[in-house]
Every structure is written in structure tokens, then in C-alpha cells.
Amino acid sequence: MRRFAALAAVVVGALASVTVAQAGNTTVTNITFPVDVFEFVPCAAGGAGEVVELTGDIHDVARTTINGNHFSMTFHENVQGLTGTGLTTGNKYRATGTATLTFNGNFNNGQAEETFTGSFDVIGQGPGNNLVSHEVQHITVNANGDVTVSFDNISLDCG
């Protein structure tokens, strides 16, 4: 799902004029874009794993606020109608997931932080064909440009 957040950030930046509602110094952008991705599901095919091609849409809402020298941006996304087929078995899969990515920073001194949380599941036919993933990632940069906090916790499980 992390790769979807990165893609969403690029797409939101490029298409910021698609649907925009402004409230003072806050801009909200609401877009839906198609995806075609390949995801490896290690539990599928009797434990041998298989690559699943998934197609559908991602819906993204981006909120940007500038308040004096401070900025904050939040991207919230969810997959919509993401379905696919296993390239080895031909089994049908569907994907579910949400992610939130936040950026906060200061224009004067460069102090900033970013946090990502996401869950993404690929659910296959029958037992033992699921991929359940969760991620929490954070980085903090102080006014001197030093990274003071950095972690990326990812869990992948067969569901």
C-alpha cells in the first residue's frame, strides 16, 4: 500500500485542479484514478505463492493547509473495486485497503515530520490465499536538518 501513497502524492500534486474546494488557507483535492499493479501473495498456490495482477481505482482526498510559516498536508486514500487474477492458478482476488499520509513542516527552519499508516489486504479464493499487510512509518527532521526519529514497521501475514 505504501507504493499507492507515493503514487497518490504525485498524482494529487499533478492534478490539484481536478476538484478543488478552498476554505481560507486550506485546499481540499478529491480525485479517483485507475491502477494496474502486480502484488506477490506468498501464501497462495499451496504456499508456493503467486503474483496477482490487480486493477481498479484508488480514491484520494488531499488536504493542504498553510498557516503563516507552517504547512500541513494529509492524504487519505482507499481502494475501490480492486480485483485481480492469480497469474499461476487463475484464482480470483480482491483487494481492500486504506492509507493516511501526513506531512507537517515549517517554511522558516525546515523542521518537518511525515507519518504514514496503511493497511492493504489481498483476499483470494479458499483458505490460505490471503495477504494481510500493515505499515506504520514516521520520520522527524529538526531545524538543523538532522533526522531525530525514523522508523518503518511493516507486517505481512497470511490471513
N, C-alpha and C positions, 0 to 999 in steps of 0.2 A: 504494500500500500504506500510505502514511503515514496516509491517512484511516481505514484499518482499525484502525491502532494507536490513534488518538484515540477511535474508536468503542469499541474493546475496553476502553480505560481507563474510559470512562463506564459501560459495561455491567458490567465487573468490580466497580466501586465500588458500583453499584446492586444487584448480585446476589451480593454477597460471601458470602451464606449458602447458596448453591446446593450446593456440595460443598466443605466446609472440613475440613482436617486440620491440627491445631496441634501444633507441636513446640517447647515452651518459649515463646519470644517471636517465633516465625516462624509465619505463616499462609500456607497454600497454597490457592488457589482454582482450580478446574478447571471450565470451562464451555464449552459449544458453543452458538453462536447463529446463526440464519439471517441471510443478507444478500441484498439485491437492489440491485445497483449498475449504473451506466452508465459505461462506460470508452471513451474515444476511442482508436482504433487508427489512427495516422496512415499506416501502411504498407499498410493493407488497401485493397481495391477498386481495385487497379491504381495505388496511390499517391494516390488521392483521399481515402482514409481513410473510416472509418465508425465509428459509435457501436455498441458491443456491450453488450447487457443481459446481465449475469452474475448467476446465482442459485446458492446453495449454502450451505455452512456455514463458519464460522471457529471453530477450536478455540483456546482461550486458556487458558494457565496463568499465574496471577499468584502471585508470592511476595513477601510483605511481612515485613520483619524490623525490630524496634525493639530497640535495644541502648543502654540509657541515654538519652543525648541525641541519638543518631544513628538515622536510619532509612534503609532501602533498600527499593526496590520494583523488581521485574523482571516484565515481561510478555513472554511468548513466545507467538507465535501462528503458526498455519499454516492455509491454506485447505484445505477438504475438499470435493471434488466440485463445485467451482465451474465451471459450464458456462454457455454462452450462445449467442445468435444475433445475427449482424450485422443491424442494422436496415435497411441498404441492400441488401446482397447476399443475406441469408438464410443466409450461411455459418455453420457451427458452430464454436464456440470453446471452449477450456477454459483455465482459469487455474490457475497454481501460484504458491506464494509462502510466504515466512516472514518474520517480523519479530521483533525484540527491542527492547524499550524499557526503559531502566533509569533510575531516579531515586535519588539519594543526597543526604542533607542532614543538617543539624544543627538541632535544635529551639531551641538557645540563641541562636545568632547568625544564623540564616537562610542560612548558606552552603549552596549546593546545586549539583548538576550533573545534567544529563539527557543521555542518549545514545540515539539511535535508529539502527538499521541494518535495512534491509529490501530484499528482492528480490521483484519481482512480475512475472510473465510472463503474457501473454495470447497463446495459441497458436491460430492459425487454420488452416483447410484450405489445402493447397497452399503453394507458396513465396511469400515476401514478405508474408505476412499476420500477422506476429507483432509483439508489443510486448514489449520486454525493458527493465525498469526496475530501477534500483538507487539506493538513497539511504543516505547517512550524514549524520546531523545531530547536533550537540553544542552545549550551552550550559553555561557555568560562571558562577555568581554568587558573589562573595566575601562575606565577613562584613559589609562595608559596603553591600551591595546593588548593587554595581557588576557589570555583565556584563564578565567578563575574557576569555572565549572564546565565540565564536558563529560557527558555520558550518553550511551546509546544502548538501551536494553531491549533486546529482541527475543521473543519466544516463538518457536514454531512447533506445533504439536499435531499429531494425528488425532482427529476427532471422530 
